[in-house]
Every structure is written in C-alpha cells, then in structure tokens.
Amino acid sequence: MNPPATDFLFRIADERRRRIDALRLATPPHVLRSRLVTRPGGRLERALRRHASDRPLGLVCEIKRASPSRGVLRPDLDPVLVASLYEAGGATAISIVTEPDHFMGELEWMDQVRAVTRLPLLLKDFVVDGYQLLDAAVRGADAVLLIAALLGEVRLQRLVGEAKMLGLDPLVEVHDAEELRIALRAGATLVGINNRDLRTLAVDPAVAPALVPQVPPLVTAVAESGISTPADLARLRATRCDAVLIGEVLMTSTDPAATLATLVVAARG
C-alpha cells in the first residue's frame, strides 16, 4: 500500500532520492570509494553503553539549524563552534542533522566537525540509498541514522549490513513495538526510540519509557525527542536506557554551555 500524500516521512524521502541522484552524478560511487578509509566500527555504540544502572546516561548532543515542527532554531549556527562547546561541556557524542530541505542542514558540516573533535559523530539524515552510507563514511562519520518506518524490514536489513561493512554504527530508529521487532530482526544492536512520530510530527514523551524495557539487554537503547529537562533525564536514568539524544533545547538556548552543564549533572545522577 502506498503512503498517503500528506505523510511527511515519505514526502521527505522522495525529496532525498532526487537529491541523491544529483549527488551520484556529480560524484559517482567509484570516486567516493577511492577516498574511503575504512575504520573499525562500534565507536558510537561503545561510547553510549551504560553497562550498569549506576553509570551516567550518555548524552548525544545535536547540531541542527531548523526543524519542520519549530522552524529555524539557530539561524547563525556555526557547527564547528557548537561541536567544540559540546566536547568541552561533557557530551558523549555529537549528532549532525544534514538534511537540507526541511532541516536546513549541510553534508559539509560533517567534514568540518570531524576535523575539530574526537567524539563519535552520528550523521542524521533520511537514508534511503546505500550511496548515503558511503558518503557518510568518506566524510568521517562514525554512525548513521536508519529509520525503520521508512525502510521496511528487507531494505533495513540490507542497509544495516552495508553500514557495518563500512565501519559505521547504524542507529536504527523506532517508534513502536512492531518497529522495534523489525529493527532487531534486521540486526540492530543500537536502537533509537523516538518519542516523535515522524508521520505526524507529534511528540509523546511516554513512548521511550514504554519501549525501553522491551529492548534486549545486549542492545544499546537511546531515547530521542522531547527530552529537555533534568527531570526528563532522571526518569530515563532510572530505566535501562543507555543514552539520550538532546537537540532543540540546546539549539534554542541563549547559553547552550550552561544548559549542557545542567543536563550533564542530571545525566550523572
């Protein structure tokens, strides 16, 4: 069955396919492969894994200029400056939103940030083609986002395998129990539980706490969206959640360093 025309997730995927076709013409896959330096995978997953309930939550701090639900968050965004602030402030890893049409992101941010930080880097885009994985690896990403609702089980399994072969950790994003089952069958060992339904953009903060107990013990669990306060972190720290992804509260803060410092304290408990 085809998705409805108003489904945001699939509309954005169609737009990404058109842009990827243009990128492939400008830089064919064989050219990218000639630039590839394959590194061992697992950097993001190892960094985020808590191992014990008394350990701090990992903090994946996000660089994001805009969002479809909130509009422009930080028009003067300097990704290098923000990445340096995150690393100095105690972030565990950095997420970079590169989608250009709705999030005003740029793929070049990955190159720029890679040059100034040793933290694991997650490239967040709407991945629909293996070309994007190859491009991410060439740019120095440690991990990529794969969205279960967008890809379906067969394509998800293929992209999980391709990502791992390139030394990338696939963070497989889910929103409900069925998508979690699909992610696990596809081989995901790093799962992002998104409180936001990407089809409607609605946020339900109860989603991650409800799904986290269903994540197997050896799979790393990351809570995403709608997490902005020390109280949010305290609730998740009391579960077997390994890490949280924090974005808009940092991007909209007038003092992101102070905001991050408060969240780091809460993550440590």
Backbone hydrogen bonds, N-H to C=O, Kabsch-Sander energy under -0.5 kcal/mol:
donor,donor_aa,acceptor,acceptor_aa,energy
7,D,4,P,-1.9
8,F,6,T,-0.7
8,F,199,R,-1.1
11,R,7,D,-1.9
12,I,8,F,-2.5
13,A,9,L,-1.3
14,D,10,F,-1.8
15,E,11,R,-1.7
16,R,12,I,-2.1
17,R,13,A,-2.2
18,R,14,D,-1.6
19,R,15,E,-1.9
20,I,16,R,-2.7
21,D,17,R,-2.1
22,A,18,R,-1.4
23,L,19,R,-2.3
24,R,20,I,-2.7
25,L,21,D,-1.7
26,A,22,A,-2.1
27,T,23,L,-3.0
31,V,28,P,-1.0
32,L,28,P,-1.7
33,R,29,P,-2.8
34,S,30,H,-1.2
35,R,31,V,-0.6
35,R,32,L,-1.7
36,L,32,L,-0.6
36,L,33,R,-0.9
38,T,36,L,-0.5
39,R,166,L,-0.5
46,R,42,G,-2.6
47,A,43,R,-1.9
48,L,44,L,-1.9
49,R,45,E,-1.5
52,A,50,R,-1.0
55,R,52,A,-1.8
57,L,267,A,-2.2
58,G,242,D,-2.4
60,V,58,G,-0.6
60,V,244,V,-2.9
61,C,59,L,-0.8
61,C,93,A,-2.3
62,E,246,I,-2.6
63,I,95,S,-3.1
64,K,62,E,-0.6
65,R,103,F,-0.5
66,A,103,F,-1.2
67,S,71,G,-2.1
71,G,67,S,-2.4
73,L,65,R,-2.6
74,R,65,R,-2.0
77,L,74,R,-1.6
82,V,78,D,-2.5
83,A,79,P,-2.4
84,S,80,V,-2.1
85,L,81,L,-2.0
86,Y,82,V,-2.7
87,E,83,A,-2.5
88,A,84,S,-2.3
89,G,85,L,-2.0
90,G,86,Y,-0.7
90,G,87,E,-0.9
91,A,86,Y,-2.4
92,T,59,L,-2.2
93,A,59,L,-1.7
94,I,120,P,-2.4
95,S,61,C,-2.4
96,I,122,L,-2.9
97,V,63,I,-2.4
97,V,95,S,-0.5
98,T,96,I,-0.7
98,T,124,K,-2.1
99,E,124,K,-0.7
105,G,99,E,-2.9
109,W,106,E,-1.5
110,M,107,L,-1.5
111,D,107,L,-0.7
112,Q,108,E,-2.2
113,V,109,W,-2.9
114,R,110,M,-2.4
115,A,111,D,-1.2
116,V,113,V,-1.7
117,T,113,V,-1.0
122,L,94,I,-2.9
123,L,121,L,-0.5
123,L,143,A,-2.7
124,K,96,I,-2.8
124,K,122,L,-0.7
125,D,123,L,-0.7
127,V,125,D,-1.1
127,V,145,L,-0.5
132,Q,129,D,-1.4
133,L,129,D,-0.7
134,L,130,G,-2.0
135,D,131,Y,-2.5
136,A,132,Q,-2.3
137,A,133,L,-2.4
138,V,134,L,-2.2
139,R,135,D,-1.7
140,G,137,A,-1.2
141,A,136,A,-2.4
142,D,121,L,-2.4
143,A,121,L,-1.6
144,V,169,D,-1.9
145,L,123,L,-1.6
146,L,171,L,-2.6
148,A,146,L,-0.6
148,A,173,E,-2.2
150,L,147,I,-0.8
151,L,147,I,-1.8
152,G,148,A,-2.0
155,R,151,L,-0.5
156,L,152,G,-2.3
157,Q,153,E,-2.4
158,R,154,V,-1.9
159,L,155,R,-2.6
160,V,156,L,-2.6
161,G,157,Q,-1.9
162,E,158,R,-2.4
163,A,159,L,-2.6
164,K,160,V,-2.1
165,M,161,G,-2.0
166,L,162,E,-1.2
166,L,163,A,-0.6
167,G,164,K,-1.4
168,L,163,A,-2.8
169,D,142,D,-2.5
171,L,144,V,-2.9
171,L,169,D,-0.7
172,V,170,P,-0.9
172,V,190,L,-2.5
173,E,146,L,-3.2
173,E,171,L,-0.6
174,V,192,G,-3.0
180,L,176,D,-2.0
181,R,177,A,-2.1
182,I,178,E,-2.2
183,A,179,E,-2.6
184,L,180,L,-2.3
185,R,181,R,-2.3
186,A,182,I,-1.7
187,G,184,L,-1.2
188,A,183,A,-2.4
191,V,220,T,-3.1
192,G,172,V,-2.6
193,I,191,V,-0.5
193,I,222,V,-3.5
194,N,174,V,-2.9
194,N,192,G,-0.8
195,N,193,I,-0.6
195,N,224,E,-2.7
197,D,202,A,-2.9
198,L,196,R,-0.8
200,T,197,D,-0.9
201,L,197,D,-3.6
204,D,195,N,-2.5
207,V,204,D,-2.0
210,A,206,A,-1.5
211,L,207,V,-2.1
212,V,208,A,-2.7
214,Q,211,L,-1.9
215,V,212,V,-1.8
219,V,216,P,-1.9
220,T,189,T,-2.6
222,V,191,V,-2.7
223,A,243,A,-2.5
224,E,193,I,-2.5
225,S,245,L,-0.6
228,S,226,G,-0.6
233,L,229,T,-1.8
234,A,230,P,-2.4
235,R,231,A,-2.1
236,L,232,D,-1.8
237,R,233,L,-2.8
238,A,234,A,-1.2
239,T,236,L,-1.5
241,C,236,L,-0.6
242,D,221,A,-2.0
243,A,221,A,-1.6
244,V,58,G,-2.5
245,L,223,A,-2.6
246,I,60,V,-2.6
246,I,244,V,-0.6
250,L,247,G,-1.0
251,M,247,G,-2.2
252,T,248,E,-2.0
253,S,250,L,-0.5
259,T,255,D,-2.3
260,L,256,P,-2.7
261,A,257,A,-2.1
262,T,258,A,-1.9
263,L,259,T,-1.8
264,V,260,L,-2.6
265,V,261,A,-1.8
266,A,262,T,-1.8
267,A,263,L,-2.4
268,R,264,V,-1.4
269,G,265,V,-1.2
